Amino acid sequence: QGAVKRQALYACSTCTPPGGEPAGICLACSYECHGTHRLFELYTKRNFRCDCGNSKFKNLQCKLLPEKGKVNSGNKYNDNFYGLYCTCKRPYPDPEDEVPDEMIQCIVCEDWFHGRHLGAVPPESGDFHEMVCQACMKHCHFLWAYASQLAVPALTKVNSLEDEGIVLKAEESEEPKKEIKKESGVEHQETKEEKQTEQFNEPSTSSGSHFLSIYGHCSKFLQKFPVETAKTSFTKSEETVCKLKELQSKQFLKKDTATFWPSNWRSKLCTCEDCLKMYSELEVQFLTDECDTVLAYENKGTSDQETERRDPLMDTLNSMNRVQQVELICEYNDLKTELTDYLRRFADEGTVVKREDIQHFFEEFQSRKRRRTNRMQYYCS
């Protein structure tokens, strides 16, 4: 299939020991081709193609797909493929590490890090969904502009100048400041008037009251925003505005730590033409893809398992009306009871159930069903 968007991977230290070229194998090959080997679990990686049996494996041919390309140039490798993780380059679990510490995966480099080696104390695991390590925050420096707005506030919202770090702020002219104040004042005034309107316009079943309430809202709106101004505002709002530039124009703090992000934060990243070009240059286009997340991958796996476990009988029942459902359930229970009684005789006698015995059972069952149907009338004529 080529490079899979996201999949579970393993590294085989038996076939590719330290000092050799790093290689990754898929879940299927870990069972079929490396069942008795020593494997490192790499969890999930993005855009990876299985290396099993290619030029990195000298004495092994893939049993599932013998003919493979010599190398997969699109694959990315790190120390994880030798069973080493974090900036400390230690195995996991580490027999020499007596400090209880969970490992957290960076969503950019996909390496795993000890919580104590991230430059910041991680929040509770339920408070964030994704993490970007220190090195990747330096690589993706634009994320600091988003951090003060989107990252987990308790640890990454850094508006105070007393916090350690570099305060970055773009120069602003006086006019934009005045406009911001003016706009905030209008919003505040609108909120007060809306509250007053809600107080004086109590819910009523009278259509006249509704009409007066709507008329009052429209009149106040037209007084504050003439038709020409409203049209101009609408036209401006349609113009593409770079979210990143807006955030960079405000004060934000850049620190030498990892950052922790809540769910759905990726959807708030700017997708203007300039930002998309920047993502491509930094090779982080996946940040705007919410289906790239490990959570989305796990949810898909859960959904697939539920589909496989679905009972065909229940699917059939859901497509029927009430009368048909009752009839089907009765027939199913009759079949289950009679088949159980029929097979019990073979079990008691210790004899083998043959194909002919099953055919004979169903012929007898169909015959009894026809006799019952002839005697009973389900519908009024």
N, C-alpha and C positions, 0 to 999 in steps of 0.2 A: 504493500500500500504506500510505500515511500515514507517520508517523515510523518509520524503520527502527531496530531495536535497536542495531545497529552496522554501519557501512558505510564504504567508502573514499570520500573526498570531494575535490573540487577547487574552486578559485576562479578565475574568469576575469577577468584584468585588462583584457582587451580590451572586455568588455561592462560590467564594473563597476570602473572605474578608481578610484584613490585620491580621496577626497572624496565619492564616491558611497556608496550604501547597500551594506553587505557582503552577499554572497550566496554560497551553496554549491551545487555541482552534483554529481550522482552520476557514477559511472564510465561508465555507458551514455551519458549526455548529453555527457560529455567527448569521446566518440568521434563520436556522431551529430550533435550540435549545435554543438560548439566545436572541431572537428578541426583547424582552421587558426589557432586563437586562442592567445594566450599564457596558460598556465595555471600556477597554484601548486598543488603537491600538498600536501594537508592531512592525508594518511594517514587514520586512521579517527576518526570522531566518533560519539558515541552519540545515540540518539533524535533523528535529523535527517531532515528531508524535503527532497527536491530542490527548489531554487528556480527551476530553469531555465524561462524563459518567463513567469514571473509579473511582477508590477508593478515589480520591481526591474530588469527587463531591458526597456528602452524600445523597442528595435528588433529584438527577437528573439522568435520563437515556438518553443516546444519541438516538435521533430519527432516525438518518441515519445508525448507526451501533450499535445496542443495546449491543451485546456481545463484550466486549473489555477486554484486559489484565488489571490487577489491577493497574500497574504502567508502565511507559515507562522509563526504566533505562538509555537509551541512551540520553534522553533530558537534556539540560543544562538550568538552570534558573538563573536569577539575579533580581535586584530590579525593572527592567522594568515591571515585572509581577505584581507588586503592584502599577504601575503608577508612579514610581520614576526613575529619570534619572540623569546622570552625576555624578561627584564626590561630588556635592553639595546635591544630593539626593532630588531633587525637582520635582514636577509634571510639565508636559508640556501640554498646556500652563500654566504658573505660574501666578496666579492673583496678587501675591505680588512682582513680578519682573517687575520693570519699565524700565529696560535696554533692548533696542531692540537688540537681539542677536540670530543668527541662530543656530540650533542644527546640529551637524555632527556625523555620525555613525562611530564607529571604526570597521574595517573589521575583526578584530581578536575576540574581546570579544562581539562585536555587541551591545554594550551599546551606548547611545547617549550622546553627550557632548556639553555644551555651548562653543562657540568659544573662550571666554575669560578664560576658565578653562583648556586650553590645553598646557599651558606653552610657547606657541608661537602664534603670530598673524597669523591666517589662511590667505593664499593668496585668491585672488578672486576665487569664486566658479568654474569659468570656467577654471582656471589654473591647477586644480588637479582633480583626479577622486576618489581617495581613501585616507583614513586617518588611521593611527595606533596611538592609544593613548599612553600617557606616561607609564602607567602600563604595557601595552602590549609590548612596546619597551624594557622595562626592562626584561620582560619574553622572548621575541624573540631578545635577545641581538645581534645576528648575523646580524640583519637588519641594524645596524649602519655601518657595512662595506660596505653595498650596498648604504646607504643613500647619501654618497658623490658623487656617480656616477649616481644614478637613481632618487633620490627624487627631488622634485621641487627645482631648484637651488636657487631661490630668498630667500628661508627660511631655507632650510635644507642642502645646500652644504656648509660645514664648513671646509675649508682648512686653514683658518687663525688661528694662535696660540692665537690671541687676544680675539677670541670668548670664552665665558664661556663654560667650559666643560672639559672633560678628553681626552687628546691626546693619542691615542694608535698607536704604530708603532712596527712591528716585526723587529728583527735584521736581517740585510742583510749583506752578505759577499761582498767583493770587486769585485769578479768575476762576479756575476750577474749584478752589476752596470755597469761594463765595457761592458758586453754583450748588455745591454739595450742601452747604448750610441752608440755602434757600429751599432746595428740594426736600431736605429733612424737615424743614419748618412746615412746608406744605403737607408732607405726609402726616406730621403730628397734628396739624389742624384738621386734616381729613378724618383722622382717627377719632378726634374729639367730637366732630360733627356727626360721624356715624354712630357713636355711642348715644349722643343726644337724640338722634333720629330713632334709634332702637327703643329708647326710653319712652318717647312720646307716641310712637306707633306700636301699640300693643296688638298682638294677634287678634284678629276678629274674623268672624264668619261672614260678615257683611261684604258684599262685592264692592260697595261704595267706599268702604274704608281701605280696601286693597288698592282701589283706583287712586284715592287721594295720596296714599303712601308712595305708590310708584311715581305719581306726578311730582310729589315733593322731591324725591330722589333725583329725577330727571332735571327739574328746574335748578337745583343746587349744582348739579354737574355742569349744566350749560352755562351757569353764571361764572363758574371758576374756569372752565375750559371752553372758550369759543370754538366754533366749528373749524375755523381755519387752523387754529393752534392744535386741535386734536388731530387733524389730518397730518400736520407737520410732525407731531410726536410719533404717530403711527409709522410714518415713513422712515424716521430715524431708527425706530426700534427694529425695523426689518434689516438694517445694515448689520453685517457680520462684525462682531466685536470680539477681540481676543481676550479671553478670560485671564490668561497668564499675564498679559501686559497690565491689565487692571490691578491684579494682585501685586505685581512687581512695583507698581507705582506707590504702593503703601509700605509702611514699615513692617519688616519681618526679620526674624533672627535666624542666623545660620550657625548650627552647632556641630560638633564632631561626635555625633551619636547616631544610633539607629532611630528610625521612626516607626510608629505603630498606627495602623489605619483601620477605620471601621468598615462595615460592609457597604457596598455600592459607592465607595469613594471614587472608583475609576470612572463612573458615569459623569462625574463632575469635572473631569479634565477637559481642557480646551481641545477642540478638534478642527480649528481653523487651518487654513492651508499652510501657514508658517509653522504652526505647532506640529502638524503631521510630518512636515519635512524634517523638523528637529528630532522627532521620535525615530524616524527612519535613519538619520545620521547616527544617533546614539544606539540604534538597534534595540529599541524598546517599544516597537509598535504594539506589542501585546498588551501594554498598559491600558489601552482604550477598549480592550476586548474583555467584557465581563464573563464570557464563557471560558476564558483562559484560566480562571481561578481554580484552585484545588477544591474549593467548596462546590463549584459548578460541576467539576469532574466527579466528586463523590455523590452529588445529588443525581447525576445521570446514571451512575452505577446502581444506586438505590432504586431508581425508577425502572431500570432494565430488569432488576431482580424481581420487582413486584409484578412486572409484566409476565415474566417467566413463571412465577408462582400462581398466576391467576387461574382460577378454576373454570374450565370450559363450560361446565354445567351452569355456573352463575352468569356467565356471559350470555348463554342461551336464554336463561330465565329473564334477564333484563330486556331482551328483545321481544318478549311475549306480553299479551294482556293478562288480566287477573285470572280468568277461567283457564287459559292455557297453562299458566304457571302452576295452578293447583293440580291439573291433570298430570303434568310432567312430574311433579314432586311425588304424586301417588304412584305413578308408573316406576319411578326411580326406586322408591322404597320397596315396592313389590319385587323388582328385579334383585335388589341387594339382599332382601330376606331369603328369596328362593335360591339364589346362587350360593349364599353362605350355607344354607341347609344342604344343598346338593354336594358342595365340596367337602363338608364335614364328614360325609359318609366315606369318602376316599381317605380322609385323614384317619378316621377310626379304624379302617381296614388296613391302612398302611400300603395302599396301592397307588400307582402313578396315574395322574390325570392325563389322558391322551387327547389329541386333537378331535378324535371322533366323539369323545365324551362331551366336550364343549359344544360341538355342533349339535349333538343330540339334545343337550340342555336347552339351547336356544330355539330349536324346532319345537320342543314341548312347551316352552314358555310362550312362543308366538301362538301356538294352538290354544293354550289356556286363555290368552289375552283375547283372541277372537271370540271364544265362547262367552267370556264375561261381557264383551262389548255387545254381543247380540242380545243378551238378556237385559242389559241396562240401557236406559235412555237418558242422555245428559241434558238434552234441550227440550223445551216445551214445543209441541207441534201445533 
